[in-house]
Amino acid sequence: MTAKPVSGPAAIAALPRNRLIGEFSLWSADLANMERDLKRIEAHVDLHHIDVADARFTPGFLFFPDMVARIAKLTTKPIHVHLMVEAEIVEAQTRQFIEAGADLVTIHAENGAAGLRAVKLARELGAEAGVVLRLETPLEAIEVPSSVTKATRGLRDAARHLDRGQGTEPVRGGLPKADRGSRADEEGRPRGRHPARSRWRHPP
């Protein structure tokens, strides 16, 4: 078992600020030799990225809380769990993956009110939280209620700052004006397994 020096928001805040961050996706790892692959990249990775797919919000079915709990015991590096799941399970999944060892959980704006509750829950449970969008969801679709915190109200401006290539600002919270959670394109083809763009950097 490997003990992390810090976890949750402290682990994310401790990431390097003077260079690009190496966030490695474990989707490409050899699942039968995960411990070997983690050891192979440990010296080079800053943040492990774990895409969680429920085979409904997006095609594919991976990862699971028990597996993430095992991964968390094999690395000293922070774990970022990206939840590509439907709204009806996003809150439960947020809790399960944080309890398994996730330091950062990112949740889709397309999850609507359930997504905002999941962001709030993540922070209550001691993890960092952020919001991601499907590639086809326009930034203008995000509507932020006045009751949301100041950090969340900056969502749209931060994302536009990103799109202009002016840095990587955090994007947290927000509600889509319309449901764009369809899982097929106009011709009925399923979309790819990773239909999202992540908006995240260090907390200021």
LUMROTI-210444 format. One record per residue: residue number from 1; residue in one letter; x, y, z of N, C-alpha, C in turn. Coordinates in steps of 0.05 Angstrom, whole numbers, padded with zeros to 5 digits. Each point is the difference from the previous one (the first is absolute). Example, Ala and Ser with C-alpha at 12.3 -4.5 7.8 and 13.67 -1.06 7.14 Angstrom:
REM residues 2
+------+------+--------+--------+--------+--------+--------+--------+--------+--------+--------+
| resi | resn |     nX |     nY |     nZ |    caX |    caY |    caZ |     cX |     cY |     cZ |
+------+------+--------+--------+--------+--------+--------+--------+--------+--------+--------+
|    1 |    A |  00264 | -00114 |  00156 | -00018 |  00024 |  00000 |  00018 |  00024 |  00000 |
|    2 |    S | -00007 |  00021 | -00014 |  00016 |  00024 |  00001 | -00015 |  00022 |  00014 |
+------+------+--------+--------+--------+--------+--------+--------+--------+--------+--------+
REM end
This chain:
REM residues 204
+------+------+--------+--------+--------+--------+--------+--------+--------+--------+--------+
| resi | resn |     nX |     nY |     nZ |    caX |    caY |    caZ |     cX |     cY |     cZ |
+------+------+--------+--------+--------+--------+--------+--------+--------+--------+--------+
|    1 |    M |  00017 | -00024 |  00000 | -00017 |  00024 |  00000 |  00017 |  00025 |  00000 |
|    2 |    T | -00006 |  00020 | -00016 |  00015 |  00025 | -00002 | -00017 |  00022 |  00012 |
|    3 |    A |  00012 |  00015 |  00018 | -00014 |  00022 |  00014 |  00003 |  00026 | -00016 |
|    4 |    K | -00022 |  00014 | -00005 |  00002 |  00026 | -00013 |  00008 |  00021 |  00021 |
|    5 |    P |  00017 |  00019 | -00008 |  00008 |  00021 |  00019 | -00023 |  00019 |  00007 |
|    6 |    V | -00017 |  00006 | -00021 | -00024 |  00016 |  00004 | -00021 | -00011 | -00019 |
|    7 |    S | -00025 |  00009 |  00005 | -00022 | -00010 | -00016 | -00021 |  00022 | -00004 |
|    8 |    G | -00019 | -00005 | -00018 | -00022 |  00020 | -00005 |  00011 |  00026 | -00011 |
|    9 |    P | -00013 |  00023 |  00007 |  00008 |  00026 | -00011 |  00030 |  00006 |  00005 |
|   10 |    A |  00010 | -00009 |  00023 |  00029 |  00005 |  00006 |  00018 | -00014 | -00021 |
|   11 |    A | -00008 | -00024 | -00008 |  00016 | -00014 | -00020 | -00001 |  00014 | -00027 |
|   12 |    I | -00023 |  00011 | -00007 | -00002 |  00014 | -00026 |  00015 |  00027 |  00002 |
|   13 |    A | -00003 |  00014 |  00022 |  00015 |  00025 |  00004 |  00030 | -00003 | -00001 |
|   14 |    A |  00009 | -00024 |  00008 |  00029 | -00006 |  00001 |  00012 | -00007 | -00027 |
|   15 |    L | -00016 | -00002 | -00021 |  00010 | -00007 | -00026 |  00019 |  00022 | -00011 |
|   16 |    P |  00019 | -00006 | -00017 |  00019 |  00020 | -00010 | -00015 |  00023 | -00013 |
|   17 |    R |  00010 |  00024 |  00004 | -00012 |  00024 | -00012 |  00018 |  00013 | -00021 |
|   18 |    N |  00024 | -00010 | -00002 |  00020 |  00014 | -00018 |  00004 | -00015 | -00026 |
|   19 |    R | -00017 | -00020 | -00006 |  00003 | -00016 | -00024 | -00026 | -00013 | -00007 |
|   20 |    L | -00002 | -00013 | -00023 | -00023 | -00015 | -00007 | -00002 | -00025 |  00018 |
|   21 |    I | -00024 | -00008 |  00006 | -00005 | -00022 |  00018 | -00004 | -00026 | -00016 |
|   22 |    G |  00013 | -00021 |  00008 | -00003 | -00026 | -00013 | -00023 | -00015 |  00013 |
|   23 |    E | -00023 |  00000 | -00014 | -00024 | -00015 |  00010 | -00003 | -00024 | -00018 |
|   24 |    F |  00006 | -00024 |  00010 |  00000 | -00024 | -00016 | -00026 | -00015 |  00004 |
|   25 |    S | -00012 | -00008 | -00023 | -00025 | -00015 |  00001 |  00006 | -00030 |  00005 |
|   26 |    L | -00014 | -00011 |  00019 |  00003 | -00029 |  00006 | -00018 | -00017 | -00017 |
|   27 |    W | -00016 |  00013 | -00018 | -00016 | -00016 | -00018 |  00018 | -00017 | -00018 |
|   28 |    S |  00024 |  00010 | -00006 |  00018 | -00015 | -00018 |  00017 | -00020 |  00015 |
|   29 |    A | -00002 | -00002 |  00026 |  00016 | -00019 |  00015 | -00008 | -00029 | -00005 |
|   30 |    D |  00018 | -00018 |  00005 | -00006 | -00028 | -00001 | -00014 | -00008 |  00026 |
|   31 |    L | -00026 | -00004 | -00002 | -00016 | -00005 |  00025 |  00010 | -00024 |  00015 |
|   32 |    A |  00011 | -00020 | -00014 |  00010 | -00024 |  00013 |  00027 |  00004 |  00014 |
|   33 |    N |  00012 |  00023 | -00007 |  00027 |  00007 |  00011 |  00000 |  00029 |  00010 |
|   34 |    M | -00021 |  00008 |  00013 | -00002 |  00028 |  00008 |  00022 |  00009 |  00019 |
|   35 |    E |  00007 | -00017 |  00019 |  00022 |  00007 |  00019 |  00026 |  00004 | -00015 |
|   36 |    R |  00006 | -00017 | -00019 |  00024 |  00003 | -00016 |  00000 |  00027 | -00015 |
|   37 |    D | -00022 |  00006 | -00013 | -00002 |  00024 | -00016 |  00002 |  00025 |  00017 |
|   38 |    L | -00013 | -00001 |  00024 |  00002 |  00023 |  00018 |  00029 |  00005 |  00009 |
|   39 |    K |  00014 | -00021 |  00006 |  00028 |  00003 |  00008 |  00017 |  00011 | -00023 |
|   40 |    R | -00007 | -00008 | -00025 |  00015 |  00009 | -00023 | -00003 |  00030 | -00005 |
|   41 |    I | -00023 |  00012 |  00007 | -00004 |  00028 | -00006 |  00002 |  00018 |  00025 |
|   42 |    E |  00003 | -00012 |  00023 | -00001 |  00016 |  00025 |  00020 |  00023 |  00001 |
|   43 |    A |  00023 | -00003 | -00011 |  00020 |  00021 |  00001 | -00006 |  00023 | -00020 |
|   44 |    H | -00019 | -00004 | -00018 | -00005 |  00019 | -00021 | -00027 |  00014 |  00002 |
|   45 |    V | -00019 | -00013 |  00014 | -00027 |  00010 |  00000 | -00004 |  00020 |  00024 |
|   46 |    D | -00016 |  00021 | -00005 | -00007 |  00018 |  00021 | -00028 | -00006 |  00011 |
|   47 |    L | -00017 | -00010 | -00018 | -00028 | -00005 |  00007 | -00011 | -00023 | -00016 |
|   48 |    H | -00011 | -00020 |  00013 | -00013 | -00022 | -00015 | -00028 |  00008 | -00008 |
|   49 |    H | -00007 | -00006 | -00025 | -00027 |  00006 | -00011 | -00015 | -00026 | -00004 |
|   50 |    I | -00023 | -00002 |  00013 | -00017 | -00024 | -00002 | -00027 |  00008 | -00011 |
|   51 |    D | -00006 | -00009 | -00024 | -00026 |  00004 | -00013 | -00019 | -00022 |  00010 |
|   52 |    V | -00022 |  00009 |  00011 | -00021 | -00019 |  00009 | -00023 |  00001 | -00020 |
|   53 |    A | -00005 | -00022 | -00014 | -00021 | -00001 | -00020 | -00022 | -00020 |  00009 |
|   54 |    D | -00025 |  00008 | -00002 | -00022 | -00017 |  00009 | -00014 | -00015 | -00023 |
|   55 |    A |  00010 |  00002 | -00024 | -00011 | -00013 | -00024 | -00027 |  00012 | -00008 |
|   56 |    R | -00008 |  00022 |  00013 | -00025 |  00013 | -00008 |  00006 |  00029 | -00008 |
|   57 |    F |  00013 |  00015 |  00018 |  00007 |  00028 | -00007 |  00020 |  00000 | -00023 |
|   58 |    T |  00017 | -00020 |  00000 |  00020 | -00003 | -00022 |  00005 | -00030 | -00004 |
|   59 |    P |  00007 | -00008 | -00024 |  00006 | -00029 | -00004 |  00024 | -00009 |  00017 |
|   60 |    G |  00000 | -00025 |  00007 |  00022 | -00011 |  00016 | -00009 | -00003 |  00029 |
|   61 |    F |  00014 | -00016 |  00015 | -00008 | -00006 |  00028 |  00026 | -00005 |  00016 |
|   62 |    L |  00009 |  00020 |  00014 |  00025 |  00000 |  00015 |  00001 |  00026 |  00015 |
|   63 |    F |  00011 |  00004 |  00022 |  00013 | -00016 |  00020 | -00020 | -00004 |  00023 |
|   64 |    F |  00009 | -00012 |  00022 | -00018 | -00006 |  00022 |  00013 |  00010 |  00026 |
|   65 |    P | -00016 |  00007 |  00020 |  00011 |  00010 |  00025 |  00021 | -00019 |  00013 |
|   66 |    D | -00006 | -00026 |  00001 |  00019 | -00019 |  00012 |  00027 |  00000 | -00014 |
|   67 |    M | -00001 |  00004 | -00026 |  00025 |  00000 | -00016 |  00015 |  00026 |  00006 |
|   68 |    V | -00014 |  00022 |  00003 |  00013 |  00026 |  00006 |  00012 | -00001 |  00029 |
|   69 |    A | -00014 | -00014 |  00018 |  00010 | -00002 |  00027 |  00027 | -00015 |  00000 |
|   70 |    R |  00002 | -00021 | -00017 |  00025 | -00014 | -00002 |  00022 |  00017 | -00013 |
|   71 |    I | -00007 |  00015 | -00021 |  00019 |  00018 | -00013 |  00011 |  00021 |  00020 |
|   72 |    A | -00018 |  00010 |  00017 |  00007 |  00021 |  00019 |  00021 | -00010 |  00020 |
|   73 |    K |  00001 | -00026 |  00005 |  00019 | -00011 |  00018 |  00027 | -00006 | -00012 |
|   74 |    L |  00001 |  00004 | -00027 |  00025 | -00007 | -00015 |  00015 |  00025 | -00010 |
|   75 |    T | -00010 |  00024 |  00006 |  00012 |  00024 | -00010 |  00000 |  00022 |  00021 |
|   76 |    T |  00020 |  00017 | -00002 |  00000 |  00024 |  00018 | -00012 |  00024 | -00015 |
|   77 |    K | -00007 | -00003 | -00025 | -00009 |  00023 | -00016 | -00030 |  00003 |  00002 |
|   78 |    P | -00010 |  00025 | -00003 | -00029 |  00005 |  00001 | -00015 | -00015 | -00022 |
|   79 |    I | -00025 | -00005 |  00006 | -00018 | -00014 | -00019 | -00023 |  00018 | -00008 |
|   80 |    H | -00003 |  00003 | -00026 | -00022 |  00016 | -00012 | -00019 | -00020 | -00013 |
|   81 |    V | -00025 |  00000 |  00011 | -00021 | -00017 | -00011 | -00019 |  00017 | -00016 |
|   82 |    H | -00003 | -00006 | -00026 | -00018 |  00014 | -00018 | -00025 | -00018 | -00003 |
|   83 |    L | -00022 |  00010 |  00010 | -00025 | -00016 |  00001 | -00016 |  00004 | -00026 |
|   84 |    M |  00001 | -00019 | -00018 | -00016 |  00001 | -00025 | -00024 | -00018 |  00005 |
|   85 |    V | -00018 |  00009 |  00018 | -00023 | -00016 |  00008 | -00026 |  00016 | -00001 |
|   86 |    E | -00022 | -00014 |  00000 | -00026 |  00013 | -00001 | -00006 |  00015 |  00027 |
|   87 |    A | -00018 |  00019 | -00002 | -00007 |  00017 |  00023 | -00011 | -00016 |  00024 |
|   88 |    E | -00015 | -00021 | -00006 | -00012 | -00014 |  00022 |  00019 | -00015 |  00018 |
|   89 |    I |  00025 | -00004 | -00009 |  00020 | -00014 |  00017 |  00024 |  00018 |  00007 |
|   90 |    V |  00001 |  00024 | -00010 |  00024 |  00016 |  00003 |  00006 |  00007 |  00029 |
|   91 |    E | -00020 |  00004 |  00016 |  00005 |  00006 |  00029 |  00011 | -00024 |  00014 |
|   92 |    A | -00013 | -00023 | -00004 |  00010 | -00024 |  00013 |  00028 | -00007 | -00009 |
|   93 |    Q |  00005 |  00003 | -00026 |  00027 | -00006 | -00011 |  00021 |  00020 |  00012 |
|   94 |    T | -00008 |  00025 |  00003 |  00019 |  00019 |  00012 |  00008 | -00009 |  00027 |
|   95 |    R | -00019 | -00007 |  00017 |  00007 | -00010 |  00027 |  00017 | -00025 | -00001 |
|   96 |    Q | -00007 | -00019 | -00017 |  00014 | -00026 | -00001 |  00029 |  00004 | -00008 |
|   97 |    F |  00005 |  00017 | -00021 |  00027 |  00003 | -00009 |  00017 |  00017 |  00018 |
|   98 |    I | -00012 |  00019 |  00014 |  00016 |  00015 |  00020 |  00007 | -00018 |  00023 |
|   99 |    E | -00019 | -00016 |  00009 |  00006 | -00019 |  00021 |  00022 | -00020 | -00008 |
|  100 |    A |  00001 | -00005 | -00026 |  00020 | -00019 | -00011 |  00028 |  00013 | -00002 |
|  101 |    G |  00001 |  00027 |  00001 |  00026 |  00013 | -00001 |  00004 |  00022 | -00020 |
|  102 |    A | -00022 |  00008 | -00014 |  00003 |  00022 | -00020 |  00006 |  00026 |  00015 |
|  103 |    D |  00019 |  00015 | -00011 |  00006 |  00027 |  00011 | -00015 |  00022 | -00014 |
|  104 |    L | -00005 | -00005 | -00026 | -00015 |  00019 | -00017 | -00021 | -00015 | -00015 |
|  105 |    V | -00024 |  00010 |  00000 | -00022 | -00012 | -00016 | -00011 |  00021 | -00019 |
|  106 |    T | -00001 | -00006 | -00026 | -00012 |  00018 | -00019 | -00026 | -00012 | -00010 |
|  107 |    I | -00020 |  00017 | -00002 | -00028 | -00008 | -00005 | -00011 |  00015 | -00024 |
|  108 |    H | -00016 | -00013 | -00016 | -00010 |  00013 | -00024 | -00022 |  00020 |  00006 |
|  109 |    A |  00002 |  00024 | -00013 | -00021 |  00020 |  00002 | -00026 | -00011 | -00010 |
|  110 |    E |  00001 | -00019 | -00019 | -00024 | -00011 | -00011 | -00017 | -00016 |  00021 |
|  111 |    N |  00013 | -00005 |  00023 | -00015 | -00014 |  00022 | -00019 |  00019 |  00014 |
|  112 |    G |  00001 |  00026 | -00007 | -00020 |  00019 |  00010 |  00002 |  00004 |  00031 |
|  113 |    A | -00023 |  00002 |  00012 | -00001 |  00006 |  00029 |  00013 | -00022 |  00016 |
|  114 |    A | -00002 | -00025 | -00009 |  00014 | -00022 |  00014 |  00030 |  00004 | -00001 |
|  115 |    G |  00010 |  00011 | -00022 |  00029 |  00005 | -00002 |  00009 |  00021 |  00020 |
|  116 |    L | -00016 |  00021 |  00004 |  00007 |  00021 |  00019 |  00000 | -00012 |  00029 |
|  117 |    R | -00020 | -00017 |  00005 | -00001 | -00013 |  00026 |  00025 | -00017 |  00005 |
|  118 |    A |  00008 | -00014 | -00022 |  00024 | -00017 |  00002 |  00025 |  00017 |  00005 |
|  119 |    V |  00003 |  00023 | -00012 |  00022 |  00018 |  00005 |  00001 |  00008 |  00029 |
|  120 |    K | -00023 |  00008 |  00010 | -00003 |  00008 |  00028 |  00008 | -00023 |  00019 |
|  121 |    L | -00010 | -00024 | -00007 |  00005 | -00024 |  00016 |  00030 | -00006 |  00001 |
|  122 |    A |  00013 |  00002 | -00024 |  00028 | -00006 | -00001 |  00016 |  00018 |  00019 |
|  123 |    R | -00006 |  00025 |  00001 |  00014 |  00018 |  00018 | -00006 | -00005 |  00029 |
|  124 |    E | -00025 | -00008 |  00005 | -00007 | -00007 |  00028 |  00015 | -00025 |  00009 |
|  125 |    L |  00006 | -00018 | -00019 |  00015 | -00024 |  00007 |  00030 |  00003 |  00000 |
|  126 |    G |  00009 |  00025 | -00005 |  00028 |  00006 |  00002 |  00016 | -00003 | -00025 |
|  127 |    A | -00013 | -00001 | -00024 |  00014 | -00002 | -00025 | -00003 |  00026 | -00016 |
|  128 |    E |  00017 |  00003 | -00020 | -00003 |  00023 | -00018 | -00020 | -00009 | -00022 |
|  129 |    A | -00014 |  00020 | -00012 | -00020 | -00006 | -00020 |  00002 |  00020 | -00023 |
|  130 |    G | -00008 | -00010 | -00024 | -00001 |  00017 | -00023 | -00021 | -00009 | -00019 |
|  131 |    V | -00004 |  00015 | -00022 | -00021 | -00006 | -00019 |  00012 | -00004 | -00028 |
|  132 |    V | -00010 | -00019 | -00015 |  00008 | -00005 | -00027 | -00024 |  00001 | -00019 |
|  133 |    L |  00005 |  00003 | -00026 | -00021 |  00002 | -00020 |  00005 | -00020 | -00022 |
|  134 |    R | -00022 | -00010 | -00011 |  00003 | -00015 | -00025 |  00011 |  00018 | -00021 |
|  135 |    L |  00013 | -00011 | -00020 |  00012 |  00016 | -00021 | -00021 |  00016 | -00015 |
|  136 |    E | -00025 | -00010 | -00003 | -00020 |  00014 | -00015 | -00016 |  00019 |  00016 |
|  137 |    T |  00004 |  00002 |  00027 | -00015 |  00018 |  00016 |  00014 |  00028 |  00000 |
|  138 |    P | -00014 |  00021 | -00010 |  00012 |  00026 | -00001 |  00003 |  00012 |  00028 |
|  139 |    L |  00020 |  00017 |  00003 |  00004 |  00013 |  00026 | -00024 |  00017 |  00007 |
|  140 |    E | -00013 |  00011 | -00020 | -00023 |  00017 |  00005 | -00024 | -00015 |  00012 |
|  141 |    A |  00002 | -00027 | -00001 | -00022 | -00016 |  00011 |  00001 |  00000 |  00031 |
|  142 |    I |  00021 |  00010 |  00012 |  00003 | -00002 |  00028 | -00013 |  00024 |  00013 |
|  143 |    E | -00018 | -00005 |  00018 | -00014 |  00020 |  00015 |  00006 | -00004 |  00029 |
|  144 |    V |  00010 |  00021 |  00014 |  00008 | -00002 |  00028 | -00020 |  00014 |  00018 |
|  145 |    P | -00014 | -00014 |  00018 | -00019 |  00012 |  00018 |  00014 |  00020 |  00018 |
|  146 |    S | -00015 |  00021 |  00009 |  00011 |  00020 |  00017 |  00007 | -00011 |  00028 |
|  147 |    S | -00011 | -00023 |  00007 |  00005 | -00012 |  00026 |  00027 | -00014 |  00001 |
|  148 |    V |  00013 | -00004 | -00023 |  00025 | -00015 |  00000 |  00022 |  00018 |  00009 |
|  149 |    T |  00022 | -00011 |  00010 |  00022 |  00015 |  00012 |  00014 |  00017 | -00021 |
|  150 |    K |  00016 |  00019 |  00009 |  00014 |  00018 | -00017 |  00018 | -00015 | -00019 |
|  151 |    A |  00014 | -00020 |  00010 |  00018 | -00016 | -00018 | -00016 | -00013 | -00023 |
|  152 |    T | -00024 | -00009 |  00006 | -00016 | -00012 | -00020 | -00011 |  00020 | -00020 |
|  153 |    R | -00006 |  00024 |  00009 | -00011 |  00020 | -00018 |  00020 |  00009 | -00021 |
|  154 |    G |  00026 | -00006 |  00005 |  00020 |  00007 | -00020 |  00003 | -00021 | -00022 |
|  155 |    L | -00017 | -00020 | -00001 |  00003 | -00022 | -00018 |  00002 |  00008 | -00029 |
|  156 |    R | -00020 |  00016 | -00010 | -00001 |  00006 | -00028 |  00025 |  00017 | -00009 |
|  157 |    D |  00006 |  00021 |  00016 |  00023 |  00016 | -00007 |  00026 | -00016 |  00000 |
|  158 |    A |  00003 | -00018 |  00019 |  00025 | -00016 |  00001 |  00002 | -00018 | -00024 |
|  159 |    A | -00022 | -00012 | -00008 |  00000 | -00018 | -00023 |  00006 |  00015 | -00025 |
|  160 |    R | -00011 |  00024 | -00003 |  00007 |  00016 | -00024 |  00029 |  00008 |  00000 |
|  161 |    H |  00011 |  00006 |  00023 |  00028 |  00006 |  00003 |  00017 | -00023 | -00011 |
|  162 |    L | -00009 | -00024 |  00007 |  00014 | -00024 | -00009 | -00001 | -00002 | -00030 |
|  163 |    D | -00024 |  00004 | -00012 | -00004 | -00004 | -00028 |  00017 |  00020 | -00017 |
|  164 |    R |  00005 |  00023 |  00012 |  00017 |  00020 | -00014 |  00029 | -00006 |  00002 |
|  165 |    G |  00007 | -00022 |  00014 |  00028 | -00008 |  00003 |  00015 |  00017 |  00019 |
|  166 |    Q | -00013 |  00012 |  00020 |  00013 |  00018 |  00019 |  00006 | -00013 |  00026 |
|  167 |    G |  00002 | -00026 |  00001 |  00006 | -00013 |  00025 | -00020 | -00021 |  00007 |
|  168 |    T |  00003 | -00013 |  00023 | -00018 | -00021 |  00008 | -00013 |  00008 |  00026 |
|  169 |    E | -00025 |  00009 | -00002 | -00015 |  00009 |  00023 | -00018 | -00022 |  00010 |
|  170 |    P | -00006 | -00001 |  00026 | -00018 | -00020 |  00010 | -00029 |  00006 | -00008 |
|  171 |    V | -00015 | -00021 | -00006 | -00028 |  00003 | -00007 | -00015 | -00018 |  00019 |
|  172 |    R | -00016 |  00012 |  00017 | -00013 | -00015 |  00021 | -00029 |  00007 |  00001 |
|  173 |    G | -00017 | -00020 |  00001 | -00029 |  00005 |  00003 | -00013 |  00009 | -00026 |
|  174 |    G | -00026 |  00003 |  00001 | -00014 |  00010 | -00024 | -00022 | -00019 | -00009 |
|  175 |    L | -00021 |  00011 | -00012 | -00022 | -00016 | -00009 | -00004 |  00005 | -00030 |
|  176 |    P | -00005 | -00021 | -00015 | -00006 |  00004 | -00029 | -00029 |  00010 | -00002 |
|  177 |    K | -00004 |  00018 | -00020 | -00027 |  00010 | -00005 | -00018 | -00021 | -00012 |
|  178 |    A |  00012 | -00019 | -00014 | -00016 | -00021 | -00012 |  00015 | -00026 |  00003 |
|  179 |    D | -00015 | -00022 | -00001 |  00012 | -00027 |  00002 |  00014 | -00007 | -00026 |
|  180 |    R |  00027 | -00003 |  00002 |  00015 | -00009 | -00023 |  00013 | -00027 |  00005 |
|  181 |    G | -00014 | -00017 |  00015 |  00012 | -00025 |  00008 | -00005 | -00023 | -00019 |
|  182 |    S | -00009 |  00006 | -00025 | -00005 | -00022 | -00019 |  00026 | -00015 | -00006 |
|  183 |    R | -00003 | -00026 | -00003 |  00024 | -00017 | -00003 |  00005 | -00008 | -00029 |
|  184 |    A | -00014 |  00012 | -00019 |  00005 | -00006 | -00028 | -00001 |  00025 | -00017 |
|  185 |    D |  00014 |  00000 | -00022 |  00000 |  00023 | -00018 | -00025 |  00000 | -00017 |
|  186 |    E | -00001 |  00019 | -00019 | -00025 |  00003 | -00016 | -00006 | -00024 | -00017 |
|  187 |    E |  00020 | -00016 | -00006 | -00004 | -00024 | -00016 | -00003 | -00025 |  00016 |
|  188 |    G | -00002 |  00003 |  00027 | -00004 | -00023 |  00017 |  00025 | -00015 |  00008 |
|  189 |    R |  00023 |  00011 | -00007 |  00025 | -00014 |  00008 |  00007 |  00007 |  00029 |
|  190 |    P |  00009 | -00019 |  00016 |  00009 |  00006 |  00027 |  00025 |  00018 | -00002 |
|  191 |    R |  00002 |  00018 |  00019 |  00024 |  00017 |  00001 |  00023 | -00016 |  00012 |
|  192 |    G |  00024 |  00013 | -00001 |  00024 | -00013 |  00010 | -00001 | -00003 |  00030 |
|  193 |    R |  00019 | -00015 |  00011 | -00001 | -00007 |  00029 |  00008 |  00023 |  00018 |
|  194 |    H |  00010 |  00022 | -00011 |  00011 |  00021 |  00016 | -00010 |  00027 | -00011 |
|  195 |    P | -00027 |  00004 |  00000 | -00011 |  00024 | -00013 |  00000 |  00024 |  00018 |
|  196 |    A |  00023 |  00008 |  00010 |  00000 |  00023 |  00019 |  00025 |  00016 | -00003 |
|  197 |    R | -00002 |  00025 |  00009 |  00024 |  00016 |  00002 |  00002 |  00009 |  00029 |
|  198 |    S |  00022 | -00004 |  00012 |  00004 |  00006 |  00028 |  00010 |  00029 |  00003 |
|  199 |    R | -00011 |  00014 |  00020 |  00008 |  00027 |  00006 |  00011 |  00001 |  00028 |
|  200 |    W |  00026 | -00001 |  00003 |  00010 | -00001 |  00028 |  00028 |  00011 |  00001 |
|  201 |    R |  00007 |  00014 |  00020 |  00027 |  00006 |  00008 |  00001 |  00002 |  00030 |
|  202 |    H |  00023 |  00009 |  00011 |  00002 |  00003 |  00028 | -00020 |  00020 |  00010 |
|  203 |    P | -00009 | -00003 |  00025 | -00014 |  00022 |  00013 |  00018 |  00024 |  00002 |
|  204 |    P | -00010 |  00025 | -00002 |  00017 |  00023 |  00001 |  00012 |  00003 |  00028 |
+------+------+--------+--------+--------+--------+--------+--------+--------+--------+--------+
REM end
